[in-house]
Amino acid sequence: MPIHLPAALKRPFWRILWEVRGQRKDLMASGGLALLEVSYLDRAVAHVVDTLRPDPARDTVLDIGCGVGYAMRSLAPRSRHVSGCDASSALVARAREAMQDVPNAEVFQAEAARIPKPDGSYSRIVCYGVAHYFPSRAYLLDVLREVRRLLTADGLAMIGDVSERGKYDFDIADQMGPVRRAVYKASTVVIDTVLQTRFSRAEFAELATAAGLDAEIRDQPADLAFHQSRFDVILRPHRDA
Ligand SMILES: C[S@@+](CC[C@H](N)C(=O)[O-])C[C@H]1O[C@@H](n2cnc3c(N)ncnc32)[C@H](O)[C@@H]1O
């Protein structure tokens, strides 16, 4: 039986960690990806852009958990308008700085479960690499309800890079020597089970339905960093909802 940190402790733990990471100058460290090359991040951003396929003439895009705003820089020229929000004030400051010369972009501080924008504000929503920091299943349901509220009737959302329950982020361990690999795997088991919140595909689909969304669960492309232990969810408003 795996040990989980209670939701009441997970929330402050990750909040503090993301404020600390937001102070790191190195791009990958401030995204919590210190063990990866920038090319992994570029492939993830290309995957997001390719999935959302925004129309620059009409689509308004929201990036939930935008971090330093790296994906926003690729989304802005392909969208009518792009908003980014993040719970971390340090990362909001970084994203604002990165987007200051981009006229069709804005960045604001918000929790994924409570986004201060009117109903139907966005035709595309992405939340990539964030769900495992949600404190609980109940929090994910609140996020999905918020996505449903914010989406236009013909809108599309992607909750991407969701950590799958029962799997571990071991993919990159193959690139390590035996000692480093053993340490990495042991610490990953602790982080993935105790600190992160992982979801099964079935429970994710069930929560999406409860939020009034149709969910399509997809495997990740094999060139992404943790494709063996993560999945993507494509969401559309349920027609009768
Ligand atoms: C791994 S980074 C991903 C950043 C970006 N989406 C990307 O793919 O590069 C996770 C981000 O999610 C943010 N985050 C974590 N929990 C959040 C929450 N409950 N609401 C909003 N943002 C959150 C963190 O502050 C951090 O910037």
The ligand as a Gaussian input file, in Angstrom:
#p B3LYP/6-31G(d) Opt

LIG

0 1
 C        6.517000      21.284000     -14.680000
 S        6.006000      22.958000     -14.702000
 C        5.234000      23.003000     -16.305000
 C        5.304000      24.372000     -16.923000
 C        4.752000      24.411000     -18.354000
 N        3.346000      24.064000     -18.406000
 C        5.585000      23.511000     -19.253000
 O        5.026000      22.523000     -19.750000
 O        6.750000      23.802000     -19.458000
 C        4.583000      22.979000     -13.611000
 C        3.983000      24.372000     -13.414000
 O        2.694000      24.217000     -12.836000
 C        2.513000      25.239000     -11.869000
 N        1.487000      24.752000     -10.940000
 C        1.581000      23.712000     -10.077000
 N        0.414000      23.542000      -9.424000
 C       -0.441000      24.494000      -9.889000
 C       -1.802000      24.831000      -9.603000
 N       -2.508000      24.140000      -8.703000
 N       -2.354000      25.861000     -10.259000
 C       -1.637000      26.577000     -11.181000
 N       -0.340000      26.311000     -11.479000
 C        0.247000      25.276000     -10.852000
 C        3.892000      25.403000     -11.254000
 O        4.021000      26.633000     -10.562000
 C        4.779000      25.265000     -12.487000
 O        4.989000      26.492000     -13.115000

